[in-house]
Amino acid sequence: MTNERTQDEASGEASQPLKPTASKPIALSASRANDFRQCPLLYRFRAIDRLPEPTTEAQFKGTVVHAVFEKLFGLPPAERNPDAAIGLLPETFEALRAEEDPTVVPAGEERRFLNDCAALVFNYYHVEDPRRFDPTGREQYIHTVLPDATPVRGFMDRLDVASTGEVRIVDYKTGKKPLPRYSGSVEFQMRLYSLMYWRVYGTVPDQMKLIYLKTGETIVSRPSAAELLDTEREVVRLWNDIRQCGATGEFIPRASKLCSWCAFQQYCPEFGGTLPDYPGWPGESHN
């Protein structure tokens, strides 16, 4: 999912004056790393200002499906059949919709939305049989501090540790599998998860597995210590770049085709918007 599990939320309507959020230390996740690479100002809006951002239906679909899998693996193995998994959808949908924006799925579109979710859940059974294993972790939060005091964090959709000790990190994707030239962000995400696991537990994971539920496709890779050291250096460099921007407040927008999807155009100078006052780097006092 997002890897962030949810976007950091801030209260208030976008049209009202922005109120500063509680200042607390932040860490680098795969989602926020990709934000900074795409557009440093986008990173600022999400990680530092924490501006309100509407949940899209696609994001909400991912949240619902991930929650269903988390509940599914809480059932006894023999009960984890497709009917049971799909049967978890309605109550999960209603509970999460009450927490999120109730209008994220338009009135009258609930059946269509649930059918879309059911198709994703059903496709999962073409890839794995959840009755044949028990995961070690579900929606597992992991965090650590890398060299140069670089804090990193993330949520692993699933962690499998075999009786023989092999470790597998699994991530579910509800969107379509990207073309190879656009797959860098998901590959980085999995390498970052593997790096964190290595630094926390002292073992390089044996396997990273991406499951694309829309098509039933998978991508499996086996990280090496050398690859993860390269990833570590990459993450430290990126965090240093972010901290330099954070020290001055100069997060420069980077225009691209992705700007048309951005929810923050009213605050972006590229669109004639007005930047909110910079609140300073989170977790540090400002006079």
C-alpha positions, 0 to 999 in steps of 0.5 A: 500500500501507500506505504505510507499506510495513510497520508499524514493528516491535518485538520481544517478545510483547504480554503481556511487559513492553515494552522501549524501542525504539532512539530515532531521528528520525522523519518524517511519512508519510501513514499516520502523519498519518492515525493522528494525525488518527484518534487521537493515542494511536494515533500514539504507539503506532505511531510512538513506542512502536512497539508490536507489532501483528499483520499482518492478512490484508488487509494481507499481501495488499496486501504480496504484490500490491505485491511482484508488481507490483514484480517484474513491471516488472523483467521485459522489457516483452514478458514482462509478460503476465497469466500471468507476473504471476500466476505470480510469486504463489506464490514471492512469497507464500512468501518474504514469509510466511516474513518475516512471521507464518507464521500470517497465512494459516491453514493450508489457506487458501493456495489461497484466498488466492492466488486472491484475489491473482490476481484483483487482479493480473488486474484490473490488466490491465483498467486498464493494459497494463504491456507498453507502458511502463517506469516510472521508479521502483518502490516508490520511497522519497522524503523531504524537509524542508518549511518549519519543519523538518517532515520527511516521507517515503513510498513511491511505488508507481510513478513514470512519467516520459514521454519528453516529461517528464510525471510521473505518480505511481501508487498501487495499492489492494487494498481497495475504493474508499471512498465520497467522504466517506471518501476524504480519507485517500487523497487526502491521501496522493497530495497529500503524495507530489506535494508531496514530489516537487515539493520534491525535484525542483522539478516539480509532477507532472502526474498522480496516479493511484489504481488500485483493483485490486478493481474496476478503477476509477481516480481521476485528478487533476492537482495544481496548485502552489496546491493543493500549497502548501495541503497543505504548510501543512496538513502543517506545522500537523499536524507542529507539533501532533504535536511539541507532544504529543511535548514533553509526552507527552500524546497524548490518545485519541480514541474512535470506531467505529474503536476496535473495530479497534484492536490496542492496547486493552490499553494504552488508557485508554478500554478500562481499559488501562495506558499504557506509560511514555512513552519521550520524543520519538525522536532526543532524549536524555532524562535 
